[in-house]
Amino acid sequence: MFNNFLMRNWEHPRMGAMDVCPFIPVQNVTMGECVDCANSFGERLSDMLQVPVYLYGEAAREENRRSLPSIRAGEYEALPEKMKKSEWAPDYGPAVFVPSWGATVTGARKFLIAYNVNLLSTKEQAHRIALDIREQGRGKDKPGLLKKVQGMGWFLEEANLAQVSTNILDFELTPLHVVYEEICRDAKDLNLPVVGSQIVGLIPLKAMLDCADFYIKRDHLFVVEEEHKVRLVVSKLGLDSLGPFVPKERIIEYMVENTQEDKRLVSLPLQQFVRSVGARTAAPGGGSVSAAIAAMGAALGSMVGQMTYGKKQFESLDSVMRRLIPPFHQAMNELLAMVDEDSSAFNAYMDALKLPKSTTDEIKREVAMQEGLKEAVGVPLSLAERINQLWPCLKELEVYGNVACRSDLQVAAKALEAAVFGAYYNVTINLKDITDESFKITVSDYCSLWTSSTADRSSSATLPSNVVFFLSSDPTEGLRSAAGGKGERACSA
């Protein structure tokens, strides 16, 4: 492919025409499956082109090959001598130097975030900071501060500024904000201004949300919407300092959504969802409807909190609402996901029923059916458990929430109660066909516990018809607390 490979000038470390091809779990795939993909790819590439292929990361067969820089050491120029050594024989393909190709590395790893922090400084000053923060540090005797972080300093001519250029190899171990804040501290010690930062390529949504949560907690902010959290990170890190940061084009999950047909029930228009429930099909059924009702109950709780928060007359309650709104907002999103999870669990059981009934396949069919039934029981169990976590918040919202929303709170309580009722019957109808007696007893005992507690909690969180709301003559005045605090409304039977 590249007959004049040696004649080329390269900015980036490399060892071949196709230098590295990693497989990375993004959505609905495991690391083990990515390892399988890497092995299949390596085998096919070496067979088709007769070129050497090395495995790294989670696919590595030897410890000294887990790190890409370790395999790349010496780069393309070192390959002729390196491949003569038995310890550097390729995992696939011939142990022969191919001048027109070099070598390829493939493997499986976590998502790598290429992240650069901008400095008004020299290249040397930026590199000094990079040496301090990167895991490699300045050598074996002087390791850096941040685990799973690679780094170097360079000067970006087109922007007329320097950058600490990093690769974050494990953003769950060393999050994005940790890298940024550490570079800011080092830059401050050197009296160097930080002027934003840059994501090169794509970034996982979780990395953005984890970063947002850090700043929300540190700065005592109140941000619950996912879109707003992403905006907060863009602002805090200055991700748009060198060009627009468009979330739909830079966040990997959003990119996947844009390229795939969305077949989720929760993405259907309400009218179409209702009609799909009423159609002559077994799914979606009561389980999905229970999850949808629960999500709307949680949404109403969030709404009541939002209708109380940020208003002058309820200002004394802002801290209470900041605490009460997030649990409802988070539960709303989690319960929405269960609309599809319930339908998927039922479909898995139906697929098991369709397996052949021949003698040789009967055992496999029975195992698949039992697994499908347990999954069909597990989703409504999780639904009820998630709902039961909301009752304390709902009862507190009853005391402090905007009294103008009292009917919404009533509906929220009954919606959540109805969802638990539905979850209970979806559990019991499937539980009777499960043959694992220990599992059945455990689930039955658990069901008895949460159904009785749900009835008690729902009735105590629902306002009876004879409740009298003690209002001031001015309906815009804030709520009085149950203790009779000034500026707050109290409700009493």
C-alpha positions in Angstrom: 0.0 0.0 0.0 2.7 2.5 1.0 5.8 1.5 -1.0 7.7 4.6 0.3 6.6 4.2 4.0 10.1 5.1 5.2 10.2 8.3 3.3 7.1 9.7 5.0 7.3 12.2 7.9 5.0 11.4 10.7 3.7 13.5 13.6 2.1 10.6 15.5 3.8 7.4 16.7 3.1 4.6 14.2 4.3 1.2 13.2 2.3 0.4 10.0 0.0 1.6 7.2 -2.9 0.5 9.4 -1.4 1.3 12.7 -4.1 0.3 15.2 -7.7 -1.0 15.1 -9.3 -1.2 18.5 -12.8 -2.7 19.3 -14.6 -0.7 22.0 -17.8 -1.6 23.8 -20.2 1.4 23.4 -23.8 0.0 23.7 -25.3 -3.4 24.2 -22.0 -5.3 23.8 -19.5 -6.7 26.3 -15.8 -6.4 26.5 -15.5 -10.2 25.9 -17.4 -9.8 22.6 -15.0 -7.1 21.6 -12.1 -9.4 22.3 -13.7 -12.0 20.0 -14.1 -9.3 17.3 -10.4 -8.4 17.6 -9.3 -12.0 17.2 -11.6 -12.5 14.2 -10.3 -9.3 12.6 -6.7 -10.1 13.3 -7.0 -13.5 11.8 -8.8 -12.4 8.7 -6.5 -9.4 8.1 -3.4 -11.6 8.3 -4.8 -14.3 6.1 -6.0 -11.9 3.4 -2.9 -9.7 3.2 -0.2 -11.8 4.8 0.8 -9.1 7.2 1.8 -9.3 10.9 -0.9 -8.5 13.5 -0.5 -8.0 17.3 -3.1 -8.1 20.0 -3.2 -5.6 22.8 -5.4 -4.3 25.6 -8.0 -6.8 26.9 -7.3 -9.1 23.9 -3.5 -9.4 24.7 -2.2 -12.9 25.3 0.9 -11.7 27.1 1.2 -9.0 29.8 3.9 -7.1 28.0 1.5 -6.5 25.1 -1.4 -5.0 27.0 0.0 -1.5 26.4 0.0 -0.1 22.9 3.2 2.0 23.5 4.9 -1.2 24.6 4.2 -2.9 21.2 4.9 0.3 19.3 8.3 0.9 20.9 10.8 1.7 18.2 7.9 2.2 15.8 8.0 1.2 12.1 11.8 1.7 11.9 12.5 -0.9 14.6 10.3 -3.7 13.1 12.9 -5.4 10.9 15.1 -6.3 14.0 12.2 -6.5 16.5 10.4 -9.2 14.5 13.5 -11.4 14.5 13.1 -11.9 18.3 10.8 -14.7 19.4 9.2 -12.6 22.2 7.9 -10.2 19.5 6.5 -12.8 17.1 3.0 -11.5 15.9 -0.2 -13.1 17.3 -1.4 -13.5 13.7 0.4 -13.6 10.4 4.0 -14.1 9.4 6.9 -13.1 11.6 8.3 -11.3 8.6 8.9 -7.6 8.0 6.6 -6.3 5.3 8.1 -2.9 4.1 4.9 -1.8 2.3 2.8 -2.4 5.4 4.7 -2.6 8.6 2.5 -4.1 11.3 -1.0 -3.7 12.7 -2.2 -3.8 16.3 -5.8 -4.7 17.2 -7.5 -5.4 20.5 -10.2 -4.4 22.8 -10.2 -1.6 25.3 -12.3 0.9 27.1 -13.3 4.1 25.3 -10.2 6.4 25.0 -10.9 10.1 25.3 -8.4 12.3 23.4 -8.5 15.5 25.5 -6.3 18.6 25.1 -6.2 21.6 27.5 -5.3 25.0 26.0 -2.5 27.2 27.5 -1.1 30.6 26.6 2.4 29.3 27.1 5.3 27.7 25.3 5.5 24.1 24.2 8.1 23.4 26.9 5.8 24.7 29.7 2.9 22.6 28.4 5.1 19.6 28.3 6.4 20.2 31.8 2.8 20.0 33.1 2.2 16.9 30.9 5.1 15.2 32.6 3.7 16.0 36.0 0.2 14.6 35.4 0.7 11.6 33.1 0.9 8.2 34.7 4.4 7.6 33.1 5.6 10.8 34.7 9.3 11.4 34.1 10.3 7.8 34.3 10.1 4.8 36.6 11.5 6.7 39.6 9.2 9.7 39.1 5.7 8.6 38.2 3.0 11.1 37.4 -0.2 12.0 39.3 -3.0 10.5 37.2 -3.6 6.8 36.5 -4.4 5.7 33.0 -3.5 9.1 31.5 -0.9 9.6 28.7 0.3 13.1 28.0 2.6 15.4 26.2 3.0 19.1 25.5 2.9 20.7 22.0 2.2 24.0 20.2 -0.8 24.3 18.0 0.3 26.6 15.3 -3.2 27.2 13.8 -4.5 28.4 17.1 -1.3 30.1 18.3 -1.4 28.4 21.7 0.1 25.5 23.5 -1.7 22.4 24.6 -1.3 19.7 27.2 -2.4 16.8 25.0 -3.7 13.8 26.8 -5.2 10.4 26.2 -7.5 9.3 29.0 -7.4 5.5 28.9 -10.0 4.9 31.6 -12.3 7.9 32.3 -14.1 6.0 35.1 -10.8 5.7 37.0 -9.5 9.2 36.1 -12.5 11.4 35.0 -12.4 14.3 32.6 -12.7 16.9 35.3 -9.8 15.5 37.3 -7.5 15.9 34.3 -8.7 19.5 33.6 -8.6 20.6 37.3 -5.1 19.1 37.8 -3.8 20.9 34.7 -5.4 24.1 35.9 -3.7 23.8 39.3 -0.3 23.2 37.7 -0.8 26.0 35.3 -1.7 28.4 38.2 1.6 27.4 40.0 3.5 28.5 36.8 1.3 31.6 36.4 0.0 30.3 33.0 -3.5 31.1 31.8 -5.8 28.2 30.8 -8.0 29.2 27.9 -10.4 26.3 27.4 -10.0 22.7 26.3 -10.8 20.4 23.4 -12.2 17.0 22.8 -10.6 15.3 19.8 -13.1 12.9 18.2 -16.0 11.5 20.2 -16.7 11.2 23.9 -19.1 8.9 25.9 -22.1 10.5 27.4 -21.3 9.1 30.9 -18.0 11.0 30.9 -19.8 14.2 30.3 -22.5 13.5 32.9 -19.9 12.5 35.5 -18.1 15.7 34.9 -21.3 17.7 35.2 -22.1 16.0 38.5 -18.7 17.0 39.9 -19.3 20.7 39.2 -22.9 20.5 40.3 -21.8 19.2 43.7 -18.7 21.4 44.0 -20.5 24.6 43.1 -23.8 23.8 44.8 -25.7 24.0 41.5 -29.1 22.7 40.7 -29.1 21.1 37.2 -31.3 18.0 36.4 -31.8 17.9 32.7 -29.3 15.9 30.6 -29.1 18.6 28.0 -28.3 21.2 30.6 -25.6 19.0 32.2 -23.9 18.7 28.8 -24.1 22.5 28.4 -22.6 23.0 31.8 -19.6 20.8 31.0 -19.0 22.6 27.7 -19.0 25.9 29.6 -16.9 24.8 32.6 -14.2 23.2 30.4 -14.4 25.6 27.5 -14.9 22.8 25.0 -16.0 25.3 22.4 -12.9 27.5 22.7 -11.4 26.3 19.4 -14.7 25.6 17.5 -18.3 24.6 18.1 -19.0 21.6 20.3 -22.2 20.1 18.9 -23.3 17.3 21.3 -25.2 15.4 18.5 -21.9 15.2 16.6 -19.5 14.6 19.4 -21.2 12.4 22.0 -21.0 8.7 20.9 -24.5 7.7 22.2 -26.1 10.6 20.4 -24.2 9.6 17.2 -25.5 6.0 17.4 -29.1 7.2 18.0 -28.8 9.4 14.9 -27.7 6.5 12.7 -30.2 3.8 13.9 -33.9 3.4 13.6 -35.4 3.9 17.0 -37.8 1.1 17.6 -38.4 1.7 21.3 -41.9 1.9 22.6 -41.1 5.0 24.6 -40.2 6.7 21.3 -43.6 6.2 19.8 -46.1 9.1 19.8 -48.6 8.7 22.7 -51.5 7.9 20.4 -49.5 5.1 18.6 -48.3 3.7 21.9 -51.8 3.5 23.3 -53.0 1.8 20.0 -50.1 -0.7 20.2 -51.3 -1.7 23.7 -54.8 -2.1 22.4 -53.7 -4.2 19.4 -54.2 -8.0 19.2 -50.7 -8.7 20.4 -49.5 -10.0 23.8 -46.9 -7.2 24.1 -46.8 -4.4 25.0 -49.2 -5.3 27.9 -49.8 -4.7 31.5 -46.1 -4.7 32.4 -45.2 -1.9 30.0 -48.3 0.0 30.9 -47.4 -0.2 34.6 -43.9 1.2 33.8 -45.4 4.0 31.7 -47.9 4.9 34.5 -45.0 4.8 37.1 -42.9 7.1 34.9 -45.8 9.6 34.6 -46.3 9.4 38.4 -42.7 10.3 39.0 -42.9 13.0 36.3 -45.8 14.6 38.2 -43.7 14.6 41.4 -40.9 16.3 39.5 -43.4 18.8 38.1 -44.8 19.7 41.5 -41.2 20.3 42.7 -40.4 22.4 39.7 -43.6 24.5 40.2 -42.4 25.2 43.7 -38.7 25.9 43.0 -37.3 29.2 41.9 -40.4 31.3 42.7 -40.1 34.3 44.9 -43.0 33.4 47.2 -41.5 29.9 47.8 -37.9 31.1 48.0 -37.4 29.7 51.5 -38.1 26.2 50.1 -35.5 26.3 47.3 -33.1 24.1 49.3 -35.8 21.6 50.0 -36.9 21.4 46.3 -33.2 21.1 45.2 -33.2 17.9 47.3 -36.6 16.5 46.3 -36.7 17.1 42.6 -33.7 15.0 41.4 -35.0 11.7 42.8 -38.3 12.1 40.9 -36.5 13.2 37.7 -34.0 10.3 37.8 -36.8 7.8 38.6 -38.8 9.2 35.7 -36.0 8.3 33.2 -35.3 4.9 34.8 -39.0 3.9 34.8 -39.4 5.0 31.2 -36.7 2.5 30.3 -38.6 -0.3 31.9 -41.5 0.2 29.4 -39.3 -1.5 26.8 -37.5 -3.8 29.3 -40.8 -5.4 30.2 -41.8 -6.0 26.6 -38.3 -7.4 25.8 -38.5 -9.8 28.7 -41.8 -11.1 27.6 -40.6 -11.5 24.1 -37.6 -13.5 25.3 -39.9 -15.9 27.0 -42.1 -16.2 23.9 -39.0 -16.9 21.8 -38.1 -19.8 24.2 -41.6 -21.3 23.7 -41.0 -21.4 20.0 -37.9 -23.6 20.3 -38.1 -27.2 19.0 -39.7 -29.7 21.3 -37.7 -32.7 20.1 -36.0 -34.8 22.7 -32.5 -33.5 22.1 -33.6 -29.8 22.3 -36.1 -30.2 25.1 -33.6 -29.5 27.9 -32.4 -26.3 26.1 -35.9 -25.2 25.6 -36.8 -25.7 29.3 -33.7 -23.8 30.4 -34.5 -21.0 28.0 -38.1 -20.9 29.2 -37.1 -20.7 32.9 -34.6 -18.0 32.2 -37.2 -16.1 30.3 -39.7 -16.4 33.1 -37.2 -15.2 35.7 -36.5 -12.2 33.5 -40.2 -11.6 33.1 -40.5 -11.6 36.9 -37.3 -9.5 37.4 -38.5 -6.4 35.5 -41.7 -5.8 37.5 -39.8 -6.6 40.7 -37.3 -3.8 39.8 -40.2 -1.6 38.9 -41.9 -1.9 42.3 -38.6 -1.6 44.1 -37.8 1.6 42.3 -41.2 3.1 43.0 -41.0 2.3 46.7 -37.9 4.4 46.9 -40.1 7.5 46.0 -42.6 7.3 48.8 -40.6 9.3 51.4 -39.9 12.0 48.8 -43.6 12.1 47.8 -44.7 12.4 51.5 -42.3 15.3 52.0 -43.4 16.9 48.8 -47.0 16.7 50.1 -45.9 19.0 53.0 -43.8 21.5 51.1 -45.0 21.4 47.5 -46.9 24.2 45.8 -50.5 23.8 47.0 -51.9 24.8 43.6 -50.5 21.4 42.4 -52.3 19.3 45.0 -54.4 17.5 42.4 -51.2 16.6 40.5 -49.7 15.2 43.7 -52.9 13.1 44.2 -52.6 11.7 40.7 -48.8 11.0 41.2 -49.5 8.9 44.3 -52.3 6.9 42.7 -50.3 6.4 39.5 -47.4 5.0 41.5 -49.7 2.8 43.5 -51.4 1.5 40.4 -48.0 0.7 38.9 -47.0 -1.4 41.9 -50.4 -3.1 41.7 -49.6 -4.0 38.1 -46.1 -5.1 38.9 -47.4 -7.4 41.6 -49.8 -9.2 39.2 -47.1 -9.4 36.5 -44.9 -11.1 39.0 -47.5 -13.6 40.3 -48.7 -14.7 36.8 -45.2 -15.7 35.8 -44.0 -16.9 39.1 -46.4 -19.9 39.1 -44.6 -21.5 36.1 -41.1 -21.2 37.6 -39.8 -24.5 38.9 -37.0 -23.1 41.1 -38.9 -23.3 44.5 -36.2 -21.3 46.4 -36.6 -18.5 43.9 -40.4 -18.6 44.1 -40.4 -18.4 47.9 -37.9 -15.5 48.0 -39.9 -13.5 45.4 -43.2 -14.3 47.1 -42.0 -13.1 50.5 -40.6 -10.0 48.9 -43.8 -9.3 47.1 -45.8 -9.5 50.3 -43.5 -7.0 51.9 -43.7 -4.3 49.2 -47.4 -4.6 48.4 -48.4 -4.0 52.0 -45.9 -1.2 52.4 -47.1 0.4 49.1 -50.7 0.5 50.3 -49.7 2.1 53.5 -47.3 4.6 51.9 -49.7 5.5 49.1 -52.6 6.2 51.5 -50.4 8.4 53.7 -49.0 10.2 50.7 -52.5 10.8 49.2 -54.5 13.7 50.5 -58.0 12.7 51.5 -61.0 14.6 50.3 -61.7 16.3 53.7 -58.3 17.9 53.9 -58.5 21.7 54.6 -55.7 23.8 53.2 -54.9 26.8 55.4 -54.2 29.6 53.0 -53.4 33.2 53.7 -55.6 35.8 52.2 -52.9 36.3 49.6 -52.9 33.1 47.4 -49.3 34.0 46.2 -47.9 33.7 49.7 -45.5 30.8 50.2 -46.3 27.6 51.9 -46.2 27.2 55.7 -44.4 24.2 57.0 -46.1 21.5 59.1 -44.4 23.2 62.0 -46.0 26.5 61.1 -43.0 28.2 59.6 -43.5 31.7 58.2 -44.0 32.0 54.5 -45.0 28.3 54.0 -48.4 26.7 53.7 -49.4 23.8 55.9 -52.1 21.2 55.2 -54.1 19.6 58.0 -57.0 17.3 58.2 
